[in-house]
Amino acid sequence: MMDLSLSEIERLEAAFGSPLYLFDETAFTQNYHELDAALKKQYPKYQISYSYKTNYTPYICSAVKRLNGYAEVVSGMEYEIARRVGYPSDQIIFNGPNKGEDGLSALLEGSIVNVDNLDEMSAVCERVKDFPEKSFEIGLRVNMDLGQSFTSRFGMDERDIVKAFDLVKEARNLSVVGLHCHISRCRGLQAWQKRAEIMLGLADRFFAGRQPKYLDLGSGMFGKMDPVFEAQFDHVPSYTDYAFVTAKLVADRYAAVSEADKPILFTEPGTTLVNKYIDFIGRVDAVKTVRGKSFAVLNCSEHNLGETCTLKRLPIKILHAGRQTKTYEGLAFVGYTCLEQDVMYTDYCGALAVGDYVQFGNVGGYSNVYKPPFIWPNCAMVARKSSGEYAVIKRRETYEDLLQTYSFHE
Ligand SMILES: Cc1ncc(COP(=O)(O)O)c(C=O)c1O
């Protein structure tokens, strides 16, 4: 978490309002380099492709671009963001189970499109017929079983992959050049090794006698965490550990292949890149004890922080604003909404007073991009740039921002 003094937080509040998201650009950049270096050490043709859905704040996307990362998008809106931050289409990976017309136009523009299912495959085959003088390349999203407790709904199983290759053969100006996968809720090393092995096996089978242009392992790695947060997980591997069970396997498999013909190895980190590098600062506006249970009502909501705060205990810091505190046992930090379940943190034991600030860590992923227009508009996001200056990278939303799509006339 960022190390902030009370006076710094008060200055931020005066300048940008409260509550506030805070992006730590320096730490974000360092983490990016560490992940990139760990995998490149094993396999130099490794390429990060940042998962936009996790946090598509354009400032963050631009930071990734400056670091030479690609963009991984799953909708026309995210594709538009990538284009607006200056990506050429061939550095945008377009995934997703329902890309619609946007996916087809991205393919025509030259982006890297991974097809999820046979119906999408048929639509692609139809569309490329309109351009017989050009040739197009696609990837296939592979479905796999890593021993997870559910059947993933994404990608194609081997039976459908065979059919997809058949469809592509019929479409004369289309070829399959890559394989993609992403399995969520499987962040351990064994699962990563298994996905790399399965992908290499499929590449051998479906690209016999040649190599795919790329293998894309998706993401689902653990990123770095504050110790109190990390302690809530069984084992958190390092980037070097992940590199050994993925990039090294790819390097060994293609050791005899020339540099030019080796496939690019993509991963698509989202939470891994951004989670730890956004903090959220809320303020205690009321404290009450009801039937023996204490609550601190904050000027924010679980919707600002994202689902993780309901599943785990986020790392927090309390900054006392100088008023007379009282000591509480088992206090819950609750939000401004009228939902009973709007609880951001449970069982706080310690001193607290109205006016104190609560700094939540690890809220980079699925937070501001996941905030519904429910009861309050969203607050601003500020970056602490590498230069040490602060700058607004998402302004506070106004009522007008949220209301303008509704009709107020009968
Ligand atoms: C296709 C795909 N790639 C990448 C990601 C990002 O994964 P993570 O946030 O675990 O790095 C996701 C997340 O759901 C995804 O669906």
The ligand as a MOL file (V3000), in Angstrom:
LIG
                    3D

  0  0  0     0  0            999 V3000
M  V30 BEGIN CTAB
M  V30 COUNTS 16 16 0 0 0
M  V30 BEGIN ATOM
M  V30 1 C -9.3710 -13.9540 -21.3830 0
M  V30 2 C -8.8180 -13.3370 -20.1400 0
M  V30 3 N -7.5270 -12.9380 -20.1390 0
M  V30 4 C -6.9920 -12.3660 -19.0490 0
M  V30 5 C -7.7130 -12.1550 -17.8900 0
M  V30 6 C -7.0560 -11.5060 -16.7180 0
M  V30 7 O -6.7540 -12.4160 -15.7180 0
M  V30 8 P -6.0120 -11.9670 -14.3770 0
M  V30 9 O -6.7300 -10.7880 -13.8620 0
M  V30 10 O -6.1380 -13.1480 -13.4920 0
M  V30 11 O -4.6030 -11.6530 -14.7290 0
M  V30 12 C -9.0530 -12.5660 -17.8500 0
M  V30 13 C -9.8470 -12.3950 -16.6300 0
M  V30 14 O -10.9470 -12.8710 -16.4650 0
M  V30 15 C -9.6280 -13.1550 -19.0140 0
M  V30 16 O -10.9170 -13.5520 -19.0400 0
M  V30 END ATOM
M  V30 BEGIN BOND
M  V30 1 1 1 2
M  V30 2 1 2 3
M  V30 3 2 2 15
M  V30 4 2 3 4
M  V30 5 1 4 5
M  V30 6 1 5 6
M  V30 7 2 5 12
M  V30 8 1 6 7
M  V30 9 1 7 8
M  V30 10 2 8 9
M  V30 11 1 8 10
M  V30 12 1 8 11
M  V30 13 1 12 13
M  V30 14 1 12 15
M  V30 15 2 13 14
M  V30 16 1 15 16
M  V30 END BOND
M  V30 END CTAB
M  END
